[in-house]
Amino acid sequence: VRRRRCVVTGAGSGIGAAVARSFREDGEEVLGVDLAGADIDADLAGQSGREAAVAEIATRYDAVDVVVACAGSARPVPETVSVNFFGVVRLLEGLLPRLWRAERPRVVVITSVAAVHRALRSVVEACLTGDEHAAVTEARRAVDTGKAAGIYTSSKQALARWVRRSAPTSQWAGNGVTLNAVGPGVVLTPMIEDQWRDPVGRKALTEQVPMPLTGEPVDVGQIVRAVRFLAAPDNEAITGQCLYVDAGADATLRTDSCW
Ligand SMILES: NC(=O)c1ccc[n+]([C@@H]2O[C@H](COP(=O)([O-])OP(=O)(O)OC[C@H]3O[C@@H](n4cnc5c(N)ncnc54)[C@H](O)[C@@H]3O)[C@@H](O)[C@H]2O)c1
């Protein structure tokens, strides 16, 4: 069997590093993308970095079998919208023609249980209209009005909704490309370790992300497991889903308001 060619963003740390390692251990080919020190160094916050990454991937892989988009930032700044939403969506759009050439193309994006929290509607809507300038402007307005904490939530909610909207369309489903999201609860990676060590930060996190199944952070291996399940070549029917790997947080927060 031919080795699958996988692109993993955010491969330099945390969840992305664990996903890249897992694919490599199973003999798949992986191109890691990150700010520095990866196979391909690119800043996905800007369109030129995204285009450079797509061009570099295209020189190495004629067809792309798997993309797992893990790169993300939790900083409460406007740029977070550019990384978490447009850095994923524009990169995937750029890679679509390569995905179409694969036999069983699979895409998984990492959202967050934060996607189910209350978001800033103006930021989410600007993202979903595809207007990066407007989205960043709205995020800047959020900073100016003391609502910066909503930027991360909004970027992830927009991404989850984009997955739902896009997956069934002709470009994606019509070309046999599955598109799903994995939404982690609290995972102890460099993104969150400092907050978890601080008692005040930990208390806030456990209130925002209640995880009744374990009461503990989710092991990164559990996130990898879900990614691998959705990215598997024999996943022939699951697309457009957001799978929360969160020890019960989403079900606690949204109860039966969605099903
Ligand atoms: N750790 C958690 O508790 C948690 C929970 C829910 C969702 N997530 C999401 O999981 C994903 C992975 O996060 P993590 O926990 O592994 O964090 P992490 O900080 O360990 O890894 C994030 C990676 O993304 C890269 N990155 C950031 N900005 C970038 C940019 N502009 N261009 C290219 N690469 C960039 C970083 O360099 C880093 O290697 C993120 O999307 C994050 O939002 C994490």
The ligand as a Tripos MOL2 file, in Angstrom:
@<TRIPOS>MOLECULE
LIG
   44    48     1     0     0
SMALL
NO_CHARGES

@<TRIPOS>ATOM
      1 N1         -4.4830   22.7780   24.5770 N.am      1 LIG1
      2 C1         -5.7770   22.8840   24.7140 C.2       1 LIG1
      3 O1         -6.3160   22.7800   25.8260 O.2       1 LIG1
      4 C2         -6.6480   23.1120   23.5280 C.ar      1 LIG1
      5 C3         -8.0290   23.0380   23.7140 C.ar      1 LIG1
      6 C4         -8.8740   23.2320   22.6340 C.ar      1 LIG1
      7 C5         -8.3280   23.4960   21.3820 C.ar      1 LIG1
      8 N2         -6.9760   23.5710   21.2290 N.ar      1 LIG1
      9 C6         -6.4830   23.8460   19.8860 C.3       1 LIG1
     10 O2         -5.5680   22.8500   19.5000 O.3       1 LIG1
     11 C7         -4.6820   23.3620   18.5080 C.3       1 LIG1
     12 C8         -3.2680   23.0040   18.8970 C.3       1 LIG1
     13 O3         -2.9350   23.7010   20.0860 O.3       1 LIG1
     14 P1         -1.9350   23.1440   21.1900 P.3       1 LIG1
     15 O4         -2.6950   23.0000   22.4270 O.co2     1 LIG1
     16 O5         -1.1920   22.0160   20.6360 O.co2     1 LIG1
     17 O6         -1.0130   24.4440   21.3820 O.3       1 LIG1
     18 P2          0.5210   24.7030   21.0900 P.3       1 LIG1
     19 O7          0.7270   26.1250   21.4310 O.co2     1 LIG1
     20 O8          1.3440   23.6650   21.7690 O.co2     1 LIG1
     21 O9          0.6710   24.4770   19.5180 O.3       1 LIG1
     22 C9          0.1770   25.3990   18.5800 C.3       1 LIG1
     23 C10         1.1320   25.4290   17.4060 C.3       1 LIG1
     24 O10         0.6090   26.3240   16.4270 O.3       1 LIG1
     25 C11         1.6780   27.0840   15.9200 C.3       1 LIG1
     26 N3          1.2370   28.3900   15.4110 N.ar      1 LIG1
     27 C12         0.7190   29.4210   16.1280 C.ar      1 LIG1
     28 N4          0.5380   30.4900   15.3570 N.ar      1 LIG1
     29 C13         0.9730   30.1510   14.1060 C.ar      1 LIG1
     30 C14         1.0630   30.8580   12.8770 C.ar      1 LIG1
     31 N5          0.7230   32.1530   12.7750 N.pl3     1 LIG1
     32 N6          1.5470   30.1990   11.7930 N.ar      1 LIG1
     33 C15         1.9380   28.8980   11.8930 C.ar      1 LIG1
     34 N7          1.8820   28.1850   13.0360 N.ar      1 LIG1
     35 C16         1.4050   28.8120   14.1250 C.ar      1 LIG1
     36 C17         2.6020   27.2810   17.1040 C.3       1 LIG1
     37 O11         3.9140   27.6630   16.7070 O.3       1 LIG1
     38 C18         2.5320   25.9370   17.7920 C.3       1 LIG1
     39 O12         3.5350   25.0570   17.3320 O.3       1 LIG1
     40 C19        -4.9460   24.8590   18.4550 C.3       1 LIG1
     41 O13        -5.7550   25.1460   17.3350 O.3       1 LIG1
     42 C20        -5.7130   25.1240   19.7340 C.3       1 LIG1
     43 O14        -6.5480   26.2500   19.6270 O.3       1 LIG1
     44 C21        -6.1330   23.3770   22.2700 C.ar      1 LIG1
@<TRIPOS>BOND
     1     1     2 1
     2     2     3 2
     3     2     4 1
     4     4     5 ar
     5     4    44 ar
     6     5     6 ar
     7     6     7 ar
     8     7     8 ar
     9     8     9 1
    10     8    44 ar
    11     9    10 1
    12     9    42 1
    13    10    11 1
    14    11    12 1
    15    11    40 1
    16    12    13 1
    17    13    14 1
    18    14    15 2
    19    14    16 1
    20    14    17 1
    21    17    18 1
    22    18    19 2
    23    18    20 1
    24    18    21 1
    25    21    22 1
    26    22    23 1
    27    23    24 1
    28    23    38 1
    29    24    25 1
    30    25    26 1
    31    25    36 1
    32    26    27 ar
    33    26    35 ar
    34    27    28 ar
    35    28    29 ar
    36    29    30 ar
    37    29    35 ar
    38    30    31 1
    39    30    32 ar
    40    32    33 ar
    41    33    34 ar
    42    34    35 ar
    43    36    37 1
    44    36    38 1
    45    38    39 1
    46    40    41 1
    47    40    42 1
    48    42    43 1
@<TRIPOS>SUBSTRUCTURE
     1 LIG1         1 GROUP 0 **** ****
